Amino acid sequence: MTSTPAPAGHDVGGAPKVLSVLLYSSNADTRESVRLAVGRRPASDLPAVAWTECATAPAVIAAADAGGHDLLVLDGEASPTGGLGLCKQLKDEIYHCPPILVLTGRPQDAWLATWSRADFAVPLPVDPVALSRAVAQLLRPQVG
C-alpha cells in the first residue's frame, strides 16, 4: 500500500497545516509588534501561523529542544540574553535546527547576524512589510 503525500501547506489528513513560530523577546511590546506585523498569515500562499511566545532564554531552549517549530524569531536586543548569542547556541546545539530570523538593533548589526548563523536578519523597529516578507521566505520551504 502506498500513501499519497499531502499537498503543500496541508497535513496528511488534507487539513491546512498550521505553521508553528517561536517568538522570543524579553519585551512584551516587541513580541506584540512582531505578531501584529506578520498577522495570521505572513503571505497569501501560506497557511496560518501559531505563535509560541517566550520571554526568557531557558524557555526558548526548552521549546527548541522539544521541537515542532517551523521558524524561530529571536530578538537580538532581548535582555539579559540577546537573541544573537542564543541563535548561535541553538544552531550549534540543535541537530536540524529550524530556520532562525533575528531582529537586530540596527541595520549595521547584520554582521552579528552572520556570526550567529541566523538565516535572516531584520532591523528594529519592525517594518511590517520587510518582516512579513522575511518570515514568508523562511516558512515557504517548510510547507513544500
CORUR-V642689 format. One record per residue. N is the residue number from 1. RES is the residue in one letter. SS is DSSP state (H for helix, E for strand, L for the rest). OMEGA is omega in radians with two decimals (NA if undefined). NEAR is the number of other ideal C-beta (glycine too) atoms within 12 Angstrom. Layout:
# CORUR-V642689
((N	RES	SS	OMEGA	NEAR) (N	RES	SS	OMEGA	NEAR))
This chain:
# CORUR-V642689
((1	M	L	3.10	3) (2	T	L	3.10	4) (3	S	L	3.10	7) (4	T	L	3.13	10) (5	P	L	3.10	12) (6	A	L	3.07	17) (7	P	L	3.14	16) (8	A	L	3.13	18) (9	G	L	3.13	26) (10	H	E	3.05	19) (11	D	L	-3.05	16) (12	V	L	3.14	11) (13	G	L	3.13	11) (14	G	L	3.12	12) (15	A	L	3.10	13) (16	P	E	3.11	21) (17	K	L	3.02	25) (18	V	L	-3.14	24) (19	L	E	-3.10	38) (20	S	E	-3.14	27) (21	V	E	3.05	43) (22	L	E	-3.10	42) (23	L	E	-3.14	42) (24	Y	E	2.93	46) (25	S	L	3.06	37) (26	S	L	-3.10	28) (27	N	L	-3.12	25) (28	A	H	3.13	17) (29	D	H	3.10	17) (30	T	H	3.10	31) (31	R	H	-3.14	29) (32	E	H	-3.12	17) (33	S	H	3.10	24) (34	V	H	-3.14	42) (35	R	H	3.14	27) (36	L	H	3.14	17) (37	A	H	-3.11	31) (38	V	H	-3.14	38) (39	G	L	3.14	22) (40	R	L	-3.13	21) (41	R	L	-3.11	23) (42	P	L	3.12	36) (43	A	L	-3.07	25) (44	S	L	-3.13	13) (45	D	L	-3.11	16) (46	L	L	3.06	33) (47	P	L	3.13	30) (48	A	L	3.13	23) (49	V	E	2.99	34) (50	A	E	-3.08	23) (51	W	E	2.93	31) (52	T	E	-3.10	29) (53	E	E	3.08	28) (54	C	E	3.12	33) (55	A	L	-3.13	24) (56	T	L	3.11	20) (57	A	H	3.11	27) (58	P	H	3.11	17) (59	A	H	3.11	22) (60	V	H	-3.12	38) (61	I	H	3.13	25) (62	A	H	-3.13	18) (63	A	H	3.13	29) (64	A	H	3.08	35) (65	D	H	3.14	20) (66	A	H	3.09	16) (67	G	L	3.09	18) (68	G	L	-3.14	19) (69	H	L	3.11	37) (70	D	L	-3.11	35) (71	L	E	3.01	41) (72	L	E	3.06	47) (73	V	E	-3.04	52) (74	L	E	3.13	53) (75	D	E	3.12	46) (76	G	L	-3.12	39) (77	E	L	3.14	29) (78	A	L	-3.10	34) (79	S	L	0.11	19) (80	P	L	3.13	13) (81	T	L	-3.13	27) (82	G	L	-3.11	30) (83	G	H	-3.14	45) (84	L	H	3.08	34) (85	G	H	3.11	29) (86	L	H	3.09	42) (87	C	H	3.14	43) (88	K	H	3.13	25) (89	Q	H	-3.12	25) (90	L	H	3.13	37) (91	K	H	3.13	27) (92	D	H	-2.95	17) (93	E	H	-3.06	16) (94	I	L	3.09	26) (95	Y	L	-3.07	11) (96	H	L	3.10	12) (97	C	L	3.09	29) (98	P	L	3.10	34) (99	P	E	-3.12	34) (100	I	E	3.01	41) (101	L	E	3.10	44) (102	V	E	3.06	46) (103	L	E	-3.09	48) (104	T	E	-3.12	35) (105	G	L	-3.11	24) (106	R	L	3.08	17) (107	P	H	-3.13	18) (108	Q	H	-3.14	11) (109	D	H	-3.13	24) (110	A	H	3.12	21) (111	W	H	3.09	16) (112	L	H	3.09	27) (113	A	H	3.08	33) (114	T	H	3.10	18) (115	W	H	-3.07	19) (116	S	H	-3.12	32) (117	R	L	3.07	26) (118	A	L	3.12	38) (119	D	L	-3.14	28) (120	F	E	3.08	30) (121	A	E	3.08	36) (122	V	E	-3.13	40) (123	P	E	2.99	25) (124	L	L	-0.05	29) (125	P	L	-3.04	21) (126	V	L	2.96	31) (127	D	L	-3.04	18) (128	P	H	-3.13	19) (129	V	H	-3.13	16) (130	A	H	-3.12	25) (131	L	H	3.12	36) (132	S	H	3.13	30) (133	R	H	-3.14	21) (134	A	H	3.12	35) (135	V	H	3.14	40) (136	A	H	-3.14	32) (137	Q	H	-3.12	22) (138	L	H	-3.12	34) (139	L	H	-3.08	39) (140	R	H	3.11	23) (141	P	H	-3.10	17) (142	Q	H	-3.13	28) (143	V	H	-3.06	28) (144	G	L	NA	16))
